[in-house]
Amino acid sequence: MSILTINSGSSSLKASLFLANGERRNFRYEHIGHGFLHDHKNAFQLLLRDLEGGIPKAIGHRFVHGGDVIDEVRKLDDTEIARLRSISHLAPLHMPVNILGAELCRQYFNAPQVVCFDTAFHKTLPEIAWRLPIPRTLNFRRYGFHGLNYSYIAQQLPALLGDSAYGRIVVAHLGNGASLCLMENLKSVDTTMGYTAAGGIPMGTRSGDLDPGVMLELAKLYGEDELSDLVYKKMGLMALSNGESNEMSALLKSSTEAAEFAVLYFSRQVRSAIGALAAKSGGIDALVFTAGIGEHAVKVRVHVCELLGFLGFYLDMEANQMNGPRVSMSTSKPILIIPADEEAEIARLTRSQIFLN
């Protein structure tokens, strides 16, 4: 069957049409709300035009947060949309547009639809990894994110690493949103993001982890909506570069001290997270870079890897310039670049759910 995958992000719409004959058509609409496309509804109108009459038999949506649901995929119906609305505050940059994408597809297509959750891959986290050091009665926990891509990466690793794929692997999903995942036996055992997608390492406009005392002081200065806007849209690389840009590609091209500082800060925090995950697991056997920055930012990979020799990782500079797929020296533990493909994972899950029912 032909399957349409929808990945409706905070400022982009990505879609892929997987045809019954094995062909694939990709659609990308970037910079929504930044002077190019007015809103996501405009992007969906463009998608309808570009599909050129292609009618999917099923549709799969990426949802950043699934709440306490551990299912990888669920049927999309009124009850599920209502549940997703009730947890949209957990990912305010993403969930509203995820829901909008689902609703628009229900208007435009007469086809069964499913939702696939970024949080589901981390259902294997042990309690020592998911529990937070706050009263248990509050019901807050670490969820973890970027799971659709981590799941896709896990499926690629055996062909690339053989038996080593089942060892201790750190995957660095570095994009405008960024996190790292520690896998053992191809399953998630720890990750840097937490209760929401604002935690962990710094990102394009999100700070990552902050001293709780800083948040308490900020809460005295800002109202709830202002503080939420600050946390999700004005921190991270944007703040570190003194407002120059939240895009790593722009910062790498810039000659300003602020841009260079932001790049170094981000790289140092990624390296710190790798070291922390290695300490938790007693070492790591391979390192994987993925997503926009991880796949394309040559300089960031250099900064991240330059001090990881104590863990047995040494970057091959020539291979790194070529963006992989293997960028480690022959004397090094494997360092890989695996392009992100959340759409392929969404299509796989959608196909499995449709056939199941």
NORHU-V244727 format. One record per helix or strand of 2 or more residues. SS is the DSSP state (@ for helix, = for strand). FROM is the first residue (numbers start at 1). TO is the last residue. Records with the same first field share a line. If there is no record, write none. Layout:
# NORHU-V244727
SS = FROM-TO / FROM-TO
This chain:
# NORHU-V244727
= = 3-8 / 13-18 / 24-29 / 58-63 / 73-75 / 112-117 / 168-174 / 178-184 / 187-191 / 286-290 / 334-337
@ = 40-50 / 78-86 / 88-91 / 95-108 / 120-124 / 127-130 / 136-138 / 147-166 / 212-221 / 224-233 / 236-240 / 248-253 / 257-281 / 291-296 / 298-305 / 309-311 / 317-321 / 342-356
